[in-house]
Amino acid sequence: MNYSPAADSPAHPALVTRRELLRRGTLATGWLAMAKWICNGQPVPAVHTRLGGDLPFRRIQFKPRAQRMILLFQHGGPSQLDLFDPKPLLEKHAGKPMPGGVEAFFDKQDSSLCAPSPFKFSKHGGCGMEFSELLPHLAQCADDVCQIRSLHTLVNDHEGALRHFQTGKPRVGRPTMGAWISFALGADNENLPPYVVLCDPTYDQVDGIRNWSSGFLPAIYQGTPLRCEGPGLFDLALPAGVSEDMQRHQLSLLQDLNRHHQRRYSHLSELDARIANNTLAGNIRGEVTDALDVSKETAETQSLYGMSNPATGTYSRRCLMARRLLERGVRFVALFNDSLMGDPWDTHDHHNERIRKVSENVDQPSAALIQDLKRRGMLEDTIVLWVGEFGRLPVSQGKDGRDHNRHAFAALVAGGGFRAGLTYGATDEFGYKVAANPVAVGELHATLLRQFGLDHTRLTYPHQGRNESLTDTDITGMKPLTTLVES
């Protein structure tokens, strides 16, 4: 059968399906959305030619302090009680029932007996910020980070809490923070994706690709996973017998076919993403290979990140890759833990042993990233966020574990205009609930967006009849916390 563009055209009467007829018949409703946009006084976003001509440009609403961000996400829920938030009262109540009890996720394993941390705490830097002995390298960054002790979240299970932190709500199908920032600001390098994901190559993350999904945003804004071992992308190298010139002709034909298909199904954002990715593929090989080649770094830099330290595993390599990606124009990097023992910070048993091991894995590389960015003059406009989905309880679970705690957890934020050396918020005497200056996940999101120059109430996308946002401010009323940032 001969291929005929005319016969495959939407205008060809034999190919007008019921779905196509309904789509054409309701095309005018798009003008209703346009009218609403205009009536609200909001300009229709223009389109500019980045990453295949698909990334829209949003005007910033504030003077931006940050241009890029790396999320060092600590899967499983790090124990704030053993890392950042010492509680002497737990020592006095060790082995005794917790006054008032706690909300436990595994309630049948809840001993309700107070479990003090066995690790020593000390003050560091000119600011006197407290860290436990488990994080000696991050403790050296005390004067460069903002320590938030009063975060709290909505749900107590991993998947729900992960989605809440990554997307603003516990349910599936929403864009992650990296997708929103990429949607708003695009990329500084057309030959690299704006949103990159660096995972443990041997382990699938809890909740999988939802950790970097674009949700209802066009598919082009989802995170692009790159590997830290072997080729950065699958099929990055040319197949045997295929020359550069042959591949260019193949990609050209593929783009022509895709664009022809797009004219008929222009409402499918996956087609836009496919076309943009194919355009990117023609130039990405050299850029990705160069960005991920940490062998080009000096021996001193590799030592700083702990590349020769067996305890840091592949985490040190990924942190160094993240810095190289950021300095080449990637907007947002999401970096996840080495798997170690499954979900690394989820210490339901053998808590002390496991938390020591995962701390050794992430401490030196995380601190090196902050220090390296600072000495290169990049920390000033780069946000580094070290955080998990929730914290741990002050009571023992079973013999030697700690259960989930949604009522209080901690984070470190460096760069991008956040107040260095600030310890913000406080928990009660047992470290169970927030007692002062609570920080909701949505408030942290709004603050992060503000540092990028974005008003979280105006960064919206129409979906199922309403304007959706990362913070969903119409319902939650979240606001940026200016007390966390420099004026």
C-alpha positions as CSV (number, residue, x, y, z in Angstrom):
1,M,0.0,0.0,0.0
2,N,1.5,3.4,-1.0
3,Y,1.8,6.0,1.6
4,S,-0.3,9.1,0.8
5,P,-0.1,12.2,2.9
6,A,-3.4,13.4,1.4
7,A,-5.2,10.2,2.3
8,D,-3.8,10.4,5.9
9,S,-4.9,14.1,6.3
10,P,-7.5,15.0,8.9
11,A,-9.5,16.5,6.0
12,H,-9.9,13.1,4.3
13,P,-13.5,12.1,4.9
14,A,-12.8,8.4,5.3
15,L,-10.6,9.1,8.3
16,V,-12.8,11.3,10.4
17,T,-13.6,9.2,13.4
18,R,-16.2,9.9,16.0
19,R,-13.5,11.0,18.4
20,E,-12.0,13.3,15.7
21,L,-15.5,14.8,15.0
22,L,-16.1,15.5,18.7
23,R,-12.7,17.0,19.0
24,R,-13.3,19.4,16.1
25,G,-16.8,20.2,17.1
26,T,-15.7,21.3,20.6
27,L,-12.6,23.2,19.4
28,A,-14.3,26.5,20.1
29,T,-14.3,25.8,23.8
30,G,-10.6,26.7,23.7
31,W,-11.6,30.3,23.2
32,L,-13.5,30.1,26.5
33,A,-10.3,29.2,28.3
34,M,-8.6,32.1,26.4
35,A,-11.3,34.5,27.5
36,K,-11.0,33.4,31.1
37,W,-7.2,34.0,30.9
38,I,-7.7,37.5,29.4
39,C,-10.5,38.4,31.9
40,N,-8.2,37.5,34.8
41,G,-5.6,39.9,33.4
42,Q,-3.1,37.1,32.9
43,P,-1.1,37.2,29.7
44,V,-1.1,34.1,27.5
45,P,2.3,32.5,27.8
46,A,4.5,32.9,24.7
47,V,6.5,30.1,23.2
48,H,10.1,30.3,22.5
49,T,12.5,28.0,20.8
50,R,14.1,25.9,23.5
51,L,14.4,22.1,23.6
52,G,12.7,21.7,20.2
53,G,10.6,24.9,20.5
54,D,8.2,23.5,23.1
55,L,9.2,25.0,26.4
56,P,7.0,28.0,27.3
57,F,8.5,31.0,28.9
58,R,7.0,32.5,32.0
59,R,7.8,36.0,33.1
60,I,9.3,36.0,36.6
61,Q,7.3,37.8,39.3
62,F,10.2,38.5,41.8
63,K,13.8,39.2,41.5
64,P,15.2,35.6,41.4
65,R,17.9,34.5,43.8
66,A,18.2,31.0,42.4
67,Q,18.8,29.8,38.9
68,R,19.1,26.1,39.5
69,M,18.4,23.4,42.1
70,I,19.5,20.0,43.3
71,L,17.2,17.9,45.4
72,L,19.2,15.4,47.5
73,F,16.2,13.3,48.4
74,Q,16.6,11.0,51.4
75,H,14.2,8.1,50.7
76,G,12.7,6.4,53.7
77,G,12.5,9.2,56.4
78,P,15.7,10.2,58.1
79,S,15.5,10.3,61.9
80,Q,15.6,14.0,63.0
81,L,16.2,12.8,66.6
82,D,19.5,11.1,65.6
83,L,20.8,13.7,63.1
84,F,19.7,17.3,63.9
85,D,17.4,17.6,66.9
86,P,18.8,16.5,70.2
87,K,16.3,15.7,73.0
88,P,17.9,15.3,76.5
89,L,14.5,14.6,78.0
90,L,14.4,11.3,76.2
91,E,17.4,10.2,78.2
92,K,15.5,10.8,81.4
93,H,12.5,8.9,80.1
94,A,14.4,6.0,78.5
95,G,12.4,2.8,78.5
96,K,9.4,4.6,80.1
97,P,6.0,5.1,78.4
98,M,5.8,8.2,76.2
99,P,3.4,10.7,77.9
100,G,0.2,10.8,75.8
101,G,1.4,8.1,73.4
102,V,2.2,8.5,69.7
103,E,0.6,8.0,66.3
104,A,2.4,4.9,64.9
105,F,2.2,3.6,61.4
106,F,2.8,0.0,62.5
107,D,0.7,0.4,65.6
108,K,0.9,-3.3,66.7
109,Q,4.7,-3.0,66.9
110,D,4.6,0.3,68.9
111,S,6.2,-0.1,72.3
112,S,5.4,3.4,73.3
113,L,8.6,3.4,75.3
114,C,10.9,6.4,74.9
115,A,14.1,5.6,72.9
116,P,16.8,8.2,73.2
117,S,19.5,8.6,70.5
118,P,22.8,6.9,71.3
119,F,24.7,9.4,69.2
120,K,26.4,12.5,70.5
121,F,25.5,16.0,69.4
122,S,27.7,19.1,69.3
123,K,27.5,22.6,68.0
124,H,29.3,23.7,64.8
125,G,30.3,26.8,63.0
126,G,30.1,30.4,64.1
127,C,26.3,29.9,64.2
128,G,26.4,27.0,66.7
129,M,24.2,24.7,64.7
130,E,23.8,21.3,66.2
131,F,24.6,18.1,64.3
132,S,25.1,14.5,65.6
133,E,28.3,12.6,65.2
134,L,26.8,10.8,62.3
135,L,27.2,13.8,60.0
136,P,30.7,15.2,60.6
137,H,31.1,16.5,57.0
138,L,27.7,18.2,56.8
139,A,28.5,19.7,60.2
140,Q,31.4,21.5,58.6
141,C,28.8,23.3,56.4
142,A,26.9,24.7,59.4
143,D,27.5,28.3,58.4
144,D,26.4,27.7,54.8
145,V,23.1,25.9,55.5
146,C,19.7,26.7,56.9
147,Q,18.5,23.9,59.2
148,I,14.7,23.5,59.4
149,R,13.5,21.5,62.4
150,S,9.8,22.0,62.1
151,L,8.6,20.4,58.9
152,H,5.4,18.4,59.0
153,T,3.4,16.5,56.4
154,L,-0.1,15.1,55.9
155,V,0.4,11.3,55.6
156,N,2.3,8.6,57.3
157,D,2.9,6.1,54.5
158,H,5.9,6.3,52.2
159,E,4.0,6.5,48.9
160,G,1.6,9.2,50.1
161,A,4.3,11.2,51.8
162,L,6.6,11.0,48.8
163,R,3.9,12.3,46.5
164,H,3.0,15.0,48.9
165,F,6.6,16.3,49.0
166,Q,7.3,15.8,45.4
167,T,4.0,17.0,43.9
168,G,2.2,19.0,46.6
169,K,-0.5,16.4,47.2
170,P,-0.6,12.8,48.4
171,R,-2.5,11.5,45.3
172,V,-1.1,10.2,42.0
173,G,-1.1,12.0,38.7
174,R,0.4,15.3,39.6
175,P,3.6,17.1,38.4
176,T,6.7,17.1,40.6
177,M,8.4,20.2,41.7
178,G,11.2,19.7,39.1
179,A,8.5,19.5,36.4
180,W,6.9,22.7,37.6
181,I,10.2,24.6,37.6
182,S,11.2,23.2,34.2
183,F,7.8,24.2,32.9
184,A,8.2,27.7,34.2
185,L,11.8,28.4,33.3
186,G,13.0,26.0,30.7
187,A,16.6,25.1,30.2
188,D,19.8,27.1,29.7
189,N,21.3,24.4,27.4
190,E,19.3,23.2,24.4
191,N,21.4,20.1,24.2
192,L,20.6,18.9,27.7
193,P,17.2,18.2,29.4
194,P,16.2,20.8,32.0
195,Y,15.2,18.2,34.6
196,V,17.5,15.3,35.2
197,V,17.2,12.3,37.6
198,L,20.1,10.4,39.1
199,C,19.1,7.1,40.8
200,D,20.9,4.1,42.3
201,P,21.5,2.0,39.2
202,T,20.7,-1.2,41.1
203,Y,17.4,-0.3,42.8
204,D,14.0,0.9,41.8
205,Q,12.9,3.8,44.0
206,V,9.8,3.5,46.1
207,D,6.9,4.9,44.0
208,G,9.1,4.6,40.9
209,I,8.8,7.2,38.1
210,R,6.1,9.1,40.0
211,N,9.1,10.7,41.8
212,W,9.9,12.6,38.6
213,S,6.6,12.6,36.7
214,S,5.2,15.5,34.7
215,G,1.7,14.6,35.7
216,F,-0.9,16.6,33.8
217,L,1.8,19.0,32.4
218,P,3.0,18.2,28.9
219,A,5.1,15.1,28.9
220,I,8.3,17.0,27.9
221,Y,8.6,18.3,31.5
222,Q,9.1,15.0,33.2
223,G,12.5,14.1,34.6
224,T,15.1,12.4,32.4
225,P,16.9,9.6,34.3
226,L,20.6,9.3,33.6
227,R,22.8,6.5,34.7
228,C,25.9,6.8,36.8
229,E,27.5,3.6,35.5
230,G,28.1,2.8,31.8
231,P,26.5,5.1,29.1
232,G,24.4,7.9,30.6
233,L,21.5,6.9,28.4
234,F,20.5,3.6,26.9
235,D,21.3,3.3,23.2
236,L,23.5,6.4,23.4
237,A,26.2,4.9,21.3
238,L,25.7,4.4,17.6
239,P,24.8,0.8,16.6
240,A,27.5,-1.1,14.6
241,G,27.5,-0.1,11.0
242,V,25.6,3.2,11.5
243,S,27.5,6.4,10.8
244,E,26.7,9.9,12.1
245,D,25.4,10.9,8.6
246,M,23.1,7.8,8.4
247,Q,21.7,8.6,11.9
248,R,21.0,12.2,10.9
249,H,19.0,11.1,7.9
250,Q,17.1,8.6,10.1
251,L,16.2,11.2,12.6
252,S,15.2,13.6,9.9
253,L,12.8,11.1,8.4
254,L,11.5,10.2,11.9
255,Q,10.8,13.9,12.6
256,D,8.9,14.4,9.3
257,L,6.7,11.4,10.1
258,N,6.1,12.6,13.7
259,R,5.2,16.1,12.6
260,H,2.8,14.8,10.0
261,H,1.2,12.6,12.8
262,Q,1.2,15.6,15.1
263,R,-0.9,17.7,12.7
264,R,-3.7,15.2,13.1
265,Y,-3.3,14.6,16.9
266,S,-2.1,18.0,18.1
267,H,-3.8,17.6,21.4
268,L,-1.5,14.8,22.5
269,S,1.5,16.3,24.4
270,E,3.3,13.0,24.2
271,L,3.9,13.7,20.5
272,D,5.4,17.1,21.3
273,A,7.7,15.4,23.8
274,R,8.7,12.7,21.3
275,I,9.5,15.3,18.6
276,A,11.5,17.5,21.1
277,N,13.4,14.4,22.4
278,N,14.3,13.3,18.9
279,T,15.7,16.8,18.2
280,L,17.6,16.6,21.4
281,A,18.9,13.2,20.6
282,G,20.8,14.5,17.6
283,N,23.0,16.7,19.8
284,I,22.8,15.1,23.2
285,R,25.5,12.3,22.9
286,G,28.5,14.6,23.3
287,E,26.9,16.8,25.9
288,V,25.8,13.9,28.2
289,T,29.0,12.0,27.8
290,D,31.0,15.0,28.7
291,A,28.8,16.0,31.7
292,L,28.8,12.6,33.3
293,D,32.6,12.0,32.8
294,V,33.9,12.6,36.3
295,S,37.3,11.3,35.3
296,K,38.0,14.8,34.0
297,E,37.8,16.1,37.5
298,T,41.1,16.7,39.5
299,A,42.2,14.1,42.0
300,E,41.6,16.7,44.7
301,T,37.9,17.1,43.7
302,Q,37.3,13.4,43.4
303,S,38.8,13.0,46.9
304,L,36.6,15.8,48.2
305,Y,33.5,13.8,47.2
306,G,34.8,10.5,48.6
307,M,35.1,8.8,45.3
308,S,37.7,6.3,46.7
309,N,35.7,5.8,49.9
310,P,33.8,2.4,49.7
311,A,31.2,3.7,52.2
312,T,30.0,6.4,49.8
313,G,29.2,3.9,47.0
314,T,27.9,5.5,43.8
315,Y,26.4,8.4,45.8
316,S,29.6,10.3,45.6
317,R,29.8,9.8,41.8
318,R,26.2,11.0,41.4
319,C,26.8,14.1,43.5
320,L,29.8,15.1,41.4
321,M,27.8,14.4,38.2
322,A,25.0,16.6,39.5
323,R,27.4,19.6,39.9
324,R,28.7,19.0,36.3
325,L,25.2,18.9,35.0
326,L,24.2,22.1,36.8
327,E,27.2,24.1,35.5
328,R,26.3,23.0,32.0
329,G,22.8,24.4,32.1
330,V,20.5,21.8,33.6
331,R,17.9,23.5,35.7
332,F,16.9,20.9,38.2
333,V,18.6,17.6,39.3
334,A,16.8,15.1,41.6
335,L,19.3,12.8,43.2
336,F,18.2,9.7,45.1
337,N,20.0,7.4,47.7
338,D,22.0,4.3,47.2
339,S,19.7,1.5,48.0
340,L,21.9,-0.1,50.7
341,M,19.3,-2.1,52.6
342,G,16.2,-1.5,50.6
343,D,14.7,1.9,51.5
344,P,17.8,3.2,53.2
345,W,16.4,5.6,55.9
346,D,13.4,3.4,56.7
347,T,14.8,2.0,60.0
348,H,12.0,-0.2,61.4
349,D,14.6,-2.5,62.8
350,H,18.3,-2.4,63.6
351,H,17.9,1.4,63.7
352,N,21.3,2.4,65.1
353,E,23.2,0.1,62.8
354,R,21.3,1.1,59.7
355,I,21.3,4.8,60.3
356,R,25.0,4.8,60.8
357,K,25.6,3.0,57.5
358,V,23.4,5.3,55.4
359,S,24.8,8.4,57.1
360,E,28.3,7.3,56.1
361,N,27.0,6.8,52.6
362,V,25.6,10.3,52.1
363,D,27.4,12.6,54.5
364,Q,30.7,13.3,52.7
365,P,29.3,13.6,49.1
366,S,26.4,15.9,50.3
367,A,28.8,18.2,52.1
368,A,31.3,18.1,49.2
369,L,28.6,19.2,46.8
370,I,27.8,22.3,48.9
371,Q,31.5,23.1,49.4
372,D,32.3,22.6,45.7
373,L,29.5,24.8,44.5
374,K,30.6,27.5,47.0
375,R,34.2,27.6,45.9
376,R,33.1,27.7,42.2
377,G,30.8,30.7,42.9
378,M,27.7,28.7,42.1
379,L,26.1,28.3,45.6
380,E,24.9,31.8,45.6
381,D,22.3,31.1,42.9
382,T,21.9,27.3,43.4
383,I,19.6,25.7,45.9
384,V,20.7,22.5,47.5
385,L,17.9,20.8,49.5
386,W,18.6,17.7,51.7
387,V,15.3,16.2,52.9
388,G,13.2,13.1,53.2
389,E,9.4,12.5,53.2
390,F,9.0,12.4,57.0
391,G,10.8,11.8,60.3
392,R,10.9,9.0,62.9
393,L,9.2,8.6,66.3
394,P,10.8,9.1,69.7
395,V,9.7,5.7,70.9
396,S,11.0,2.3,69.9
397,Q,9.3,0.1,67.4
398,G,9.7,-3.5,68.4
399,K,13.2,-4.3,69.8
400,D,15.4,-1.8,68.0
401,G,13.5,0.3,65.4
402,R,11.9,3.6,64.9
403,D,8.5,4.1,63.1
404,H,7.4,6.8,60.7
405,N,6.6,10.3,62.1
406,R,4.6,12.7,59.9
407,H,4.3,15.3,62.7
408,A,8.0,16.4,62.6
409,F,11.0,16.1,60.4
410,A,14.0,18.2,59.4
411,A,15.7,19.5,56.3
412,L,18.9,21.3,55.3
413,V,18.8,24.1,52.6
414,A,21.9,25.7,51.2
415,G,22.3,28.5,48.7
416,G,19.8,30.4,46.6
417,G,19.2,33.1,49.1
418,F,18.3,30.9,52.1
419,R,19.6,32.2,55.4
420,A,22.9,30.5,56.0
421,G,23.5,29.5,59.6
422,L,19.9,29.7,60.6
423,T,18.3,27.0,62.8
424,Y,14.5,27.5,62.2
425,G,11.6,26.0,64.2
426,A,11.5,23.6,67.1
427,T,9.8,20.4,68.2
428,D,8.4,19.5,71.6
429,E,10.6,18.1,74.4
430,F,10.4,14.6,73.0
431,G,10.8,15.5,69.3
432,Y,7.4,14.2,68.4
433,K,5.5,17.2,67.2
434,V,6.3,20.7,66.0
435,A,6.2,23.2,68.9
436,A,7.4,26.5,67.2
437,N,7.4,28.0,63.7
438,P,5.8,25.1,61.8
439,V,6.7,24.6,58.2
440,A,4.2,22.8,56.0
441,V,5.4,21.1,52.8
442,G,3.4,23.6,50.7
443,E,5.0,26.5,52.5
444,L,8.5,25.2,51.6
445,H,7.4,24.7,48.0
446,A,6.1,28.3,47.8
447,T,9.4,29.6,49.3
448,L,11.5,27.6,46.9
449,L,9.5,28.9,43.9
450,R,9.8,32.4,45.2
451,Q,13.6,32.1,45.2
452,F,13.4,31.3,41.5
453,G,11.4,34.5,41.0
454,L,8.1,32.7,40.7
455,D,4.8,33.5,42.4
456,H,3.4,30.1,43.4
457,T,-0.2,31.4,43.0
458,R,0.4,32.4,39.3
459,L,2.4,29.3,38.3
460,T,-0.7,27.3,37.2
461,Y,-1.9,24.9,34.5
462,P,-5.5,24.3,33.5
463,H,-6.6,20.7,34.3
464,Q,-10.0,19.2,34.6
465,G,-11.8,22.5,34.9
466,R,-9.5,24.3,37.3
467,N,-6.1,26.0,37.4
468,E,-3.8,23.6,39.2
469,S,-0.6,24.6,41.0
470,L,2.2,23.0,43.0
471,T,0.9,24.5,46.2
472,D,-2.9,24.5,45.4
473,T,-3.1,27.8,47.2
474,D,-6.9,28.2,46.5
475,I,-7.5,25.3,49.0
476,T,-4.4,25.3,51.3
477,G,-3.6,29.0,51.6
478,M,0.1,28.3,51.6
479,K,2.5,31.3,51.6
480,P,6.3,31.7,51.2
481,L,8.2,31.9,54.4
482,T,10.3,35.0,54.1
483,T,11.8,34.3,57.5
484,L,13.8,31.5,55.9
485,V,15.5,33.7,53.2
486,E,17.6,36.7,53.0
487,S,15.8,40.0,52.5
